[in-house]
Amino acid sequence: MLAKRIIPCLDVRAGRVTKGIRFLENVDVGDPVAMARYYYEQGADEIVFYDITASNERRGIMIEVVRAVAREIFIPFSVGGGLRTLDDLREVLLAGAEKVSIDSGAVRNPELIAQGASAFGSQCIVLSMQVKRAADSAQFPSGYEVIIDGGRTPTGMDAVQWSQRGEELGAGELCVNSIDRDGTRLGYDLEITHAISQAVSIPVIASGGAGEPEHLREAFTAGGADAAIVASLIHYGDYAIPVLKRYLHDRGVEIRMT
Amino acid sequence: MAAPIIAIVDYGAGNLASVARALEHLGYPCEITGQAERIRSARAVILPGVGAAGATMANLCERGLDRVLKEEVIGAGKPFLGICIGIQVLLQSSAEGNTKCLGVVRGSVRRFPPVDETGRTLKVPQIGWNRVHQLKGHPVFDGVPEGAHFYFVNSYYAVPDDSELVIASAQYGVTFAAAIARGAMLASQFHLEKSGAAGLKMLDNFCRTMK
């Protein structure tokens, strides 16, 4: 049985971590490399970076971050945010990321998933999807719609149908981020996480809403997730990764203890 | 140019730099090379990579590296480490595209079953951290806790005829060989270079076997 993964998420804008992180001493909390190293040493199973720098000219800065991170941490890490072409994927992977996370770029051009999987292997293609509860059950059988462009643009696509399409196209993993729960600390959206876990046979990563250790346990059990993304839960010093892992381990969840 | 200490075999596929970065972190000079002469003169050789068995074998054969690895590295008793696809190509054949492999280890490579022991769908490829059980007190595991998790990405696994070669096993639908060893030849299905402290420790232990 594979261990359930805990994946810290770092938002990076123009080479700096954007979310305030209060608890660290002697660590430059804005430095993505120092933060990655810190979470690596704390026992993170993987790390995800989202490049929220909008403009193309700043892409080079992120590539430098990826190169520096790759020299410092020896666990897989993925990079997402604004990846649109096969060349974008190649650049990030060659810089040392294990995986790429594609979101809006995959909705606009689903072939990007297939091309990426064929060129680099499914194992490094993560289809990330932002989902939002929808009222219209005729158009959205799962009750959830896929939204792109950082939560601004509705796509009219059903979340479960898109997840299945992503798997068919060759995605190796699916990251399901609930827009409704993001930042609320009310817990992951277990309903859509479970629905997608049941609908596909690739690993599912729960994202959005973690506020306490029990939320992770729920994501792994009721939600059927294989991994969970944590951000504010750990960034603001409320819980350290070893504390989360101990909590889950003590409750019978298969966890990598370091 | 001085002979490389450790040659990482470049066969034109896969991300080889991650192994190089891990070795540099540990303080071992290494060189990514596809040249037979550089591989021959290295003190240890690592065959890493992700990708398909067929493409890997085709790339190795095209460069004449199949014979170099077989006869002048593994056959000559030079310390050798195969990682991921680097364990699978040691066998005689792989079910992945019915590929003829190096054949330095008798046996074959099989695909994970579609369902596990309890009849539930098995996600293939295996992507993630799995427990590795040490079956023998092999020195490469010195300082590595029994049952430690390592990072795997694979759809296929090696099945050596001689089960004595299997120094560690893992469970994923079936019990499979996580690592094998014979003399100076060592190979792991998991990615040591992506397995945190446990992986680095094993890599360090391997490097210490160099004369």
HADDOCK unambig.tbl for C-alpha pairs under 7 A between the chains (distance, minus, plus):
assign (segid A and resid 1 and name CA) (segid B and resid 130 and name CA) 6.53 0.50 0.50
assign (segid A and resid 1 and name CA) (segid B and resid 171 and name CA) 6.72 0.50 0.50
assign (segid A and resid 1 and name CA) (segid B and resid 172 and name CA) 6.22 0.50 0.50
assign (segid A and resid 2 and name CA) (segid B and resid 128 and name CA) 6.14 0.50 0.50
assign (segid A and resid 2 and name CA) (segid B and resid 129 and name CA) 5.45 0.50 0.50
assign (segid A and resid 2 and name CA) (segid B and resid 130 and name CA) 4.79 0.50 0.50
assign (segid A and resid 3 and name CA) (segid B and resid 129 and name CA) 5.44 0.50 0.50
assign (segid A and resid 3 and name CA) (segid B and resid 130 and name CA) 6.18 0.50 0.50
assign (segid A and resid 71 and name CA) (segid B and resid 21 and name CA) 5.81 0.50 0.50
assign (segid A and resid 74 and name CA) (segid B and resid 193 and name CA) 6.02 0.50 0.50
assign (segid A and resid 74 and name CA) (segid B and resid 194 and name CA) 4.72 0.50 0.50
assign (segid A and resid 74 and name CA) (segid B and resid 195 and name CA) 6.31 0.50 0.50
assign (segid A and resid 74 and name CA) (segid B and resid 196 and name CA) 5.05 0.50 0.50
assign (segid A and resid 75 and name CA) (segid B and resid 194 and name CA) 4.21 0.50 0.50
assign (segid A and resid 75 and name CA) (segid B and resid 195 and name CA) 5.51 0.50 0.50
assign (segid A and resid 75 and name CA) (segid B and resid 196 and name CA) 5.41 0.50 0.50
assign (segid A and resid 76 and name CA) (segid B and resid 194 and name CA) 5.84 0.50 0.50
assign (segid A and resid 96 and name CA) (segid B and resid 18 and name CA) 6.72 0.50 0.50
assign (segid A and resid 121 and name CA) (segid B and resid 51 and name CA) 6.99 0.50 0.50
assign (segid A and resid 201 and name CA) (segid B and resid 123 and name CA) 5.53 0.50 0.50
assign (segid A and resid 202 and name CA) (segid B and resid 123 and name CA) 5.81 0.50 0.50
assign (segid A and resid 256 and name CA) (segid B and resid 149 and name CA) 5.97 0.50 0.50
